[in-house]
Amino acid sequence: MLQVATIRENKIKIIEQLAVRNFTDAENIINQVIEKDTSRRTTQTQLDDALSESNKLSKEIGKLFQAGEVQKANLIKEKTSQLKELTKTLTEELSVFENEVTDLLYQIPNIPNELVPAGNSEEDNETIFEGGTIPKLHNGALPHWELAKKYDIIDFELGNKITGAGFPVYKGKGAKLQRALIAYFLDKNSDAGYQEVQVPHLINEASGIGTGQLPDKEGQMYHIGIDNLYLIPTAEVPVTNLYRNVLLKESDFPILHTAYTPCFRREAGSYGAHVRGLNRLHQFDKVEIVRIEHPDKSYNSLNGMVNHVKKIIVELGLPYRILRLCGGDLGFTSALTYDFEVFSTAQNRWLEISSISNFESFQANRLKLRFKNKDGKSELAHTLNGSSLALPRVLATLLENFQTKNGIKIPDVLVKYTGFDIID
């Protein structure tokens, strides 16, 4: 979330920047933040004064008792009792103002970077790079959900029976290919310097707030009410929360992690060919990369993450493009996001497989993730994350683009992980 001091110092500029997101309520909410924070500051000053006066009188009472002036001491004690009641009232008021300011701050999205283009939806995203060659498929080529059935490698109906729509069952070579992709992605990330971690698949409320899933996206996460825990929507959440309430040293940067987890999202729900098969799921596998960076280096790191993912997609032999998201399509917590899409030849459409974002200090402020700078002062770190990669649409595109009349070829880089070079 944004810092109140930043809002106070840059009110007009922030309102203008949030307009790029089409955040129409920015001026109203920001004015409320400043108003409530002014009340909070006034109350804090009154409380400090009352506590100071109370401490002063307490010392005076002690001296009077020592001097045997009991009557004077008792008179002052009555005043200290009144001050105690006042401090109690002021403390309660202060808490109310602090909570009101925090609740308002939770409603304000991150300030978009100056590179973020204006726009209303995904149609306004900028394509900044395209690579790879779109293959020409044989007559009778099939979409991946038909290939899955033909070769008995993914069973959507069985998953529907066990759980419901959006929970596929991977079988035989389909399961092995899925596992191969996970191992391949983790190895590529580890080779690039990311330390692998295994993290919980359930998070508490504080973790959801820390990375911005709460209170913004409650309806998109599965909630276990009896324990007040949430199934993770991405490994970004538990991995980044490893550093909640942590004070780092500058020498700790950069911090790089990668993790594989299943991901759970309730957002699926629309119907049609664009969400058939693996195109949109409630449960899916994803390998994530997360970086904790010094603010001066976070955008160089963002570019490095983009190049890292690009190399993986090139090795897989998939046609792809990189998009810079416009303000209307930018995630709530992100300052700048690049999306990777691969072209599904059988479906004749682009499929998003990765989002790489710089959150600057937005998450760090929620997480209370700071570091000591060279001057010894506490400063907010920057956080970044990216999909490296999300499996369902990668798998869908591999099945479709590498299909032949005799079976589905396996990309060369995956053969050592699968143990086979064709699904037939």
C-alpha positions as CSV (number, residue, x, y, z in Angstrom):
1,M,0.0,0.0,0.0
2,L,1.0,3.6,-0.4
3,Q,2.7,5.5,2.4
4,V,0.7,8.4,4.0
5,A,3.7,10.6,3.9
6,T,4.1,10.0,0.1
7,I,0.4,10.8,-0.4
8,R,0.7,14.1,1.6
9,E,3.8,15.2,-0.3
10,N,2.6,14.2,-3.8
11,K,-1.2,14.4,-3.7
12,I,-1.8,15.9,-7.1
13,K,0.7,13.8,-8.9
14,I,-0.6,10.6,-7.4
15,I,-4.2,11.4,-8.4
16,E,-2.9,12.1,-11.9
17,Q,-1.0,8.8,-12.0
18,L,-3.9,6.8,-10.7
19,A,-6.0,8.2,-13.6
20,V,-3.9,6.0,-15.9
21,R,-5.5,3.1,-14.1
22,N,-9.0,4.6,-14.6
23,F,-9.2,4.8,-10.8
24,T,-12.0,7.3,-10.7
25,D,-12.3,7.5,-6.9
26,A,-8.7,8.5,-6.3
27,E,-9.3,12.1,-5.3
28,N,-12.1,11.3,-2.9
29,I,-10.2,8.5,-1.1
30,I,-7.0,10.4,-1.0
31,N,-8.7,13.4,0.5
32,Q,-10.2,11.1,3.1
33,V,-6.8,9.7,3.9
34,I,-5.3,13.1,4.5
35,E,-8.3,14.2,6.6
36,K,-8.2,11.1,8.8
37,D,-4.5,11.2,9.1
38,T,-4.7,14.9,10.2
39,S,-7.1,13.8,12.9
40,R,-4.8,11.0,13.8
41,R,-1.8,13.3,14.1
42,T,-3.8,15.8,16.3
43,T,-4.9,13.0,18.5
44,Q,-1.4,11.6,18.7
45,T,-0.1,15.0,19.8
46,Q,-2.8,15.3,22.5
47,L,-2.0,11.9,23.7
48,D,1.8,12.6,23.9
49,D,1.1,15.8,25.8
50,A,-1.2,14.0,28.2
51,L,1.3,11.2,28.8
52,S,4.1,13.7,29.3
53,E,2.1,15.7,31.8
54,S,1.1,12.6,33.6
55,N,4.8,11.4,33.9
56,K,5.8,14.9,35.1
57,L,3.1,14.9,37.8
58,S,3.9,11.4,38.9
59,K,7.5,12.5,39.6
60,E,6.2,15.5,41.5
61,I,3.9,13.4,43.6
62,G,6.8,11.3,44.7
63,K,8.8,14.3,45.8
64,L,5.8,15.7,47.7
65,F,5.3,12.4,49.6
66,Q,9.0,12.3,50.5
67,A,8.7,15.9,51.7
68,G,5.7,14.9,53.8
69,E,3.3,17.2,51.9
70,V,0.6,14.5,51.6
71,Q,-2.4,16.8,51.0
72,K,-0.7,18.5,48.0
73,A,0.3,15.0,46.7
74,N,-3.3,13.7,46.9
75,L,-4.6,16.8,45.1
76,I,-2.1,16.1,42.2
77,K,-3.1,12.4,42.3
78,E,-6.7,13.5,41.4
79,K,-5.3,15.3,38.4
80,T,-3.3,12.3,37.3
81,S,-6.4,10.2,37.5
82,Q,-8.2,12.6,35.2
83,L,-5.2,12.4,32.8
84,K,-5.4,8.6,32.9
85,E,-9.0,8.7,31.8
86,L,-8.1,11.2,29.1
87,T,-5.2,9.1,27.8
88,K,-7.4,6.1,27.7
89,T,-10.0,8.0,25.6
90,L,-7.3,9.4,23.3
91,T,-5.7,6.0,22.8
92,E,-9.1,4.6,21.7
93,E,-9.7,7.5,19.4
94,L,-6.1,7.1,18.0
95,S,-6.8,3.4,17.2
96,V,-10.0,4.3,15.4
97,F,-8.2,6.9,13.2
98,E,-5.3,4.5,12.5
99,N,-7.7,1.7,11.4
100,E,-9.7,4.1,9.3
101,V,-6.6,5.4,7.5
102,T,-5.4,1.8,6.9
103,D,-8.8,0.7,5.5
104,L,-8.7,3.6,3.1
105,L,-5.1,2.8,2.0
106,Y,-6.2,-0.7,1.3
107,Q,-8.6,0.7,-1.3
108,I,-5.9,2.5,-3.3
109,P,-4.0,0.5,-5.9
110,N,-0.3,1.0,-6.6
111,I,0.9,4.0,-8.6
112,P,1.7,2.9,-12.2
113,N,5.2,3.4,-13.5
114,E,5.6,6.1,-16.2
115,L,6.0,3.3,-18.8
116,V,2.5,2.1,-18.2
117,P,0.3,3.1,-21.2
118,A,-3.2,4.5,-20.7
119,G,-6.0,2.1,-21.6
120,N,-9.1,0.4,-20.5
121,S,-8.6,-3.3,-21.0
122,E,-6.4,-6.0,-22.5
123,E,-7.1,-4.7,-26.0
124,D,-5.0,-1.6,-25.1
125,N,-1.9,-3.5,-23.9
126,E,1.3,-2.8,-25.9
127,T,3.1,-5.6,-27.8
128,I,6.8,-4.8,-27.3
129,F,8.3,-8.0,-28.8
130,E,7.4,-11.1,-30.8
131,G,9.5,-14.2,-31.4
132,G,9.4,-17.7,-32.6
133,T,7.7,-19.2,-35.6
134,I,4.0,-20.2,-35.7
135,P,4.0,-23.8,-37.0
136,K,1.8,-25.0,-39.9
137,L,-0.2,-27.9,-38.7
138,H,-1.5,-30.9,-40.7
139,N,-5.1,-31.2,-41.9
140,G,-7.2,-32.5,-39.1
141,A,-5.1,-31.0,-36.3
142,L,-6.9,-30.9,-33.0
143,P,-7.2,-28.6,-30.0
144,H,-5.5,-29.9,-26.8
145,W,-8.7,-31.1,-25.2
146,E,-9.3,-33.4,-28.1
147,L,-5.7,-34.5,-28.1
148,A,-5.9,-35.2,-24.4
149,K,-8.8,-37.5,-25.0
150,K,-7.3,-39.2,-28.1
151,Y,-4.1,-40.1,-26.3
152,D,-5.7,-40.6,-22.9
153,I,-3.3,-38.2,-21.1
154,I,-5.7,-35.7,-19.4
155,D,-9.2,-36.6,-18.2
156,F,-11.4,-33.6,-17.7
157,E,-14.6,-35.7,-17.1
158,L,-12.9,-37.7,-14.4
159,G,-11.7,-34.6,-12.6
160,N,-15.2,-33.2,-12.9
161,K,-16.5,-36.4,-11.2
162,I,-14.0,-36.2,-8.3
163,T,-14.2,-32.5,-7.6
164,G,-15.9,-30.4,-10.4
165,A,-15.1,-28.4,-13.5
166,G,-11.6,-26.9,-13.5
167,F,-9.8,-29.9,-11.8
168,P,-8.3,-32.1,-14.5
169,V,-6.7,-35.5,-13.9
170,Y,-3.3,-36.0,-15.7
171,K,-2.6,-39.6,-16.7
172,G,0.3,-41.6,-18.0
173,K,2.5,-39.6,-20.3
174,G,0.4,-36.5,-19.6
175,A,1.4,-36.7,-15.9
176,K,5.0,-37.4,-16.8
177,L,5.1,-34.4,-19.1
178,Q,3.6,-32.2,-16.4
179,R,6.2,-33.4,-13.9
180,A,8.9,-32.9,-16.6
181,L,7.9,-29.3,-17.1
182,I,8.0,-28.5,-13.4
183,A,11.5,-30.0,-13.0
184,Y,12.7,-28.2,-16.1
185,F,11.4,-24.8,-15.0
186,L,12.9,-25.3,-11.5
187,D,16.3,-26.3,-12.9
188,K,16.3,-23.3,-15.2
189,N,15.5,-21.0,-12.4
190,S,18.0,-22.6,-10.0
191,D,20.7,-22.3,-12.7
192,A,19.9,-18.6,-12.9
193,G,20.6,-18.1,-9.2
194,Y,17.2,-18.5,-7.7
195,Q,17.2,-20.6,-4.5
196,E,14.5,-23.2,-4.5
197,V,12.1,-23.3,-1.5
198,Q,9.1,-25.4,-0.6
199,V,6.4,-23.4,1.0
200,P,2.9,-24.0,2.6
201,H,-0.1,-24.2,0.2
202,L,-2.3,-22.5,2.9
203,I,-1.8,-19.0,4.1
204,N,-3.2,-17.0,7.0
205,E,-5.0,-13.7,6.7
206,A,-1.8,-11.6,7.5
207,S,0.0,-13.2,4.6
208,G,-2.9,-12.4,2.2
209,I,-2.8,-8.8,3.3
210,G,0.9,-8.7,3.0
211,T,1.0,-9.3,-0.7
212,G,-2.3,-7.6,-1.6
213,Q,-4.6,-10.6,-2.1
214,L,-6.6,-9.4,0.9
215,P,-8.8,-7.5,1.3
216,D,-8.9,-7.0,-2.5
217,K,-9.5,-10.6,-3.8
218,E,-11.3,-12.6,-1.1
219,G,-13.8,-13.8,-3.7
220,Q,-11.1,-15.3,-5.9
221,M,-9.5,-17.5,-3.2
222,Y,-10.7,-20.6,-1.5
223,H,-11.3,-20.0,2.2
224,I,-11.2,-22.6,4.9
225,G,-13.6,-20.9,7.4
226,I,-13.1,-23.1,10.4
227,D,-9.3,-22.2,10.5
228,N,-9.5,-18.9,8.7
229,L,-6.9,-20.0,6.2
230,Y,-6.8,-19.6,2.4
231,L,-5.5,-21.9,-0.4
232,I,-2.8,-20.0,-2.2
233,P,-3.5,-18.4,-5.6
234,T,0.2,-18.4,-6.4
235,A,3.5,-19.3,-4.8
236,E,4.3,-15.5,-4.8
237,V,2.2,-15.2,-1.6
238,P,4.0,-17.6,0.8
239,V,7.4,-17.0,-0.7
240,T,7.2,-13.2,-0.4
241,N,5.8,-13.5,3.1
242,L,9.0,-15.3,4.2
243,Y,10.2,-11.7,4.6
244,R,7.2,-10.2,6.4
245,N,8.4,-8.1,9.4
246,V,12.0,-8.5,8.4
247,L,14.7,-5.9,8.6
248,L,17.4,-6.6,6.0
249,K,20.9,-5.3,5.4
250,E,21.9,-3.8,2.1
251,S,24.4,-6.6,1.7
252,D,21.5,-9.1,1.7
253,F,20.3,-7.9,-1.8
254,P,19.4,-9.4,-4.1
255,I,17.3,-12.1,-2.6
256,L,16.1,-14.7,-5.3
257,H,13.7,-17.6,-4.7
258,T,11.9,-20.1,-6.9
259,A,9.1,-22.4,-5.9
260,Y,6.7,-24.9,-7.4
261,T,3.2,-25.1,-6.0
262,P,-0.3,-26.0,-7.0
263,C,-2.4,-22.8,-7.3
264,F,-6.1,-22.5,-6.5
265,R,-8.4,-19.9,-7.9
266,R,-12.2,-19.5,-7.8
267,E,-12.2,-17.0,-10.6
268,A,-13.0,-19.5,-13.4
269,G,-16.6,-19.4,-14.4
270,S,-17.2,-18.1,-17.9
271,Y,-18.0,-20.5,-20.7
272,G,-16.9,-21.0,-24.3
273,A,-14.0,-22.4,-26.3
274,H,-11.6,-19.8,-24.9
275,V,-11.9,-21.4,-21.5
276,R,-12.1,-25.0,-22.5
277,G,-9.7,-27.7,-21.5
278,L,-6.6,-26.3,-19.8
279,N,-7.3,-22.7,-20.8
280,R,-8.7,-21.8,-17.4
281,L,-8.7,-24.0,-14.3
282,H,-9.5,-23.8,-10.6
283,Q,-6.4,-25.8,-9.7
284,F,-3.2,-25.7,-11.7
285,D,0.6,-26.0,-11.3
286,K,3.0,-23.1,-11.5
287,V,6.6,-22.4,-10.9
288,E,7.3,-18.9,-9.6
289,I,10.3,-16.6,-9.2
290,V,10.4,-13.9,-6.5
291,R,13.0,-11.2,-5.9
292,I,13.6,-8.9,-3.0
293,E,15.6,-5.9,-4.3
294,H,17.2,-2.6,-3.4
295,P,14.9,0.1,-4.8
296,D,17.7,1.5,-7.0
297,K,18.1,-1.9,-8.8
298,S,14.5,-3.3,-9.1
299,Y,13.8,-2.2,-12.7
300,N,17.1,-3.6,-14.0
301,S,16.0,-6.8,-12.2
302,L,12.6,-6.7,-13.8
303,N,14.2,-6.6,-17.2
304,G,16.5,-9.5,-16.2
305,M,13.4,-11.6,-15.2
306,V,11.8,-10.8,-18.6
307,N,14.9,-12.0,-20.4
308,H,15.1,-15.1,-18.2
309,V,11.6,-16.2,-19.1
310,K,12.1,-15.4,-22.7
311,K,15.1,-17.8,-22.9
312,I,12.9,-20.6,-21.4
313,I,10.2,-20.1,-24.0
314,V,12.7,-20.0,-26.8
315,E,14.2,-23.3,-25.6
316,L,10.7,-24.8,-25.7
317,G,10.3,-23.7,-29.3
318,L,7.1,-21.8,-28.8
319,P,6.0,-18.7,-30.7
320,Y,5.5,-15.9,-28.2
321,R,5.0,-12.2,-27.7
322,I,5.6,-9.8,-24.7
323,L,3.1,-7.3,-23.7
324,R,3.4,-4.2,-21.5
325,L,0.1,-4.0,-19.6
326,C,-2.0,-0.8,-19.8
327,G,-3.4,1.0,-16.8
328,G,-6.8,-0.6,-17.1
329,D,-5.3,-4.2,-17.2
330,L,-2.7,-3.7,-14.5
331,G,-2.9,-5.7,-11.3
332,F,-3.9,-3.9,-8.1
333,T,-0.5,-4.2,-6.5
334,S,1.7,-3.8,-9.6
335,A,3.6,-0.7,-10.7
336,L,4.6,-2.3,-14.1
337,T,3.8,-5.7,-15.5
338,Y,4.9,-7.6,-18.6
339,D,2.8,-10.5,-19.8
340,F,4.1,-13.4,-22.0
341,E,1.7,-15.0,-24.4
342,V,2.3,-18.1,-26.6
343,F,0.4,-18.8,-29.8
344,S,-1.8,-21.8,-29.8
345,T,-2.0,-22.8,-33.4
346,A,-4.8,-25.3,-33.1
347,Q,-7.0,-22.7,-31.3
348,N,-5.7,-19.8,-33.4
349,R,-5.3,-17.6,-30.4
350,W,-2.7,-16.2,-27.9
351,L,-2.6,-17.6,-24.4
352,E,-1.1,-15.9,-21.4
353,I,1.5,-18.0,-19.7
354,S,3.4,-15.5,-17.5
355,S,3.1,-12.2,-15.7
356,I,6.3,-10.5,-14.5
357,S,5.7,-7.5,-12.2
358,N,7.6,-4.9,-10.1
359,F,5.5,-3.9,-7.1
360,E,8.1,-1.4,-6.0
361,S,7.5,-0.7,-2.2
362,F,3.7,-1.4,-2.3
363,Q,3.9,-4.9,-0.9
364,A,6.9,-4.1,1.3
365,N,4.9,-1.4,3.1
366,R,2.2,-3.9,3.9
367,L,4.8,-6.6,4.8
368,K,6.9,-4.1,6.9
369,L,9.8,-5.4,4.8
370,R,12.7,-2.9,5.3
371,F,16.4,-2.7,5.1
372,K,19.0,-0.5,6.7
373,N,20.5,1.9,4.1
374,K,24.1,3.3,4.1
375,D,23.0,6.1,6.4
376,G,21.7,3.6,8.9
377,K,18.1,4.6,8.2
378,S,15.2,2.1,7.7
379,E,13.9,2.0,4.1
380,L,11.3,-0.1,2.3
381,A,12.6,-2.8,0.0
382,H,11.2,-3.5,-3.5
383,T,9.5,-6.8,-4.3
384,L,9.1,-8.5,-7.7
385,N,7.6,-11.8,-9.0
386,G,7.0,-13.7,-12.1
387,S,5.6,-16.9,-13.5
388,S,8.4,-19.1,-14.7
389,L,6.1,-20.7,-15.8
390,A,2.4,-21.4,-15.4
391,L,1.9,-24.9,-16.7
392,P,-1.7,-25.4,-18.1
393,R,-1.4,-23.1,-21.1
394,V,2.2,-24.1,-21.7
395,L,1.2,-27.7,-21.8
396,A,-1.9,-26.9,-24.0
397,T,0.3,-25.1,-26.5
398,L,3.0,-27.8,-26.5
399,L,0.3,-30.5,-27.2
400,E,-1.2,-28.4,-30.0
401,N,1.8,-27.0,-31.7
402,F,3.9,-30.2,-31.6
403,Q,1.2,-32.5,-32.8
404,T,1.8,-34.6,-36.0
405,K,-0.2,-37.2,-37.8
406,N,1.8,-39.9,-35.8
407,G,1.7,-38.3,-32.4
408,I,2.8,-35.4,-30.3
409,K,6.6,-34.7,-30.3
410,I,8.3,-33.7,-27.1
411,P,10.6,-30.6,-27.3
412,D,14.3,-31.7,-27.2
413,V,15.0,-29.9,-23.9
414,L,12.3,-31.9,-22.1
415,V,13.2,-35.4,-23.4
416,K,15.8,-36.0,-20.6
417,Y,13.0,-35.2,-18.1
418,T,10.2,-37.2,-19.7
419,G,12.2,-40.3,-20.8
420,F,10.3,-40.3,-24.1
421,D,10.3,-38.2,-27.2
422,I,6.7,-38.7,-28.5
423,I,3.2,-39.2,-27.2
424,D,1.5,-41.8,-29.5
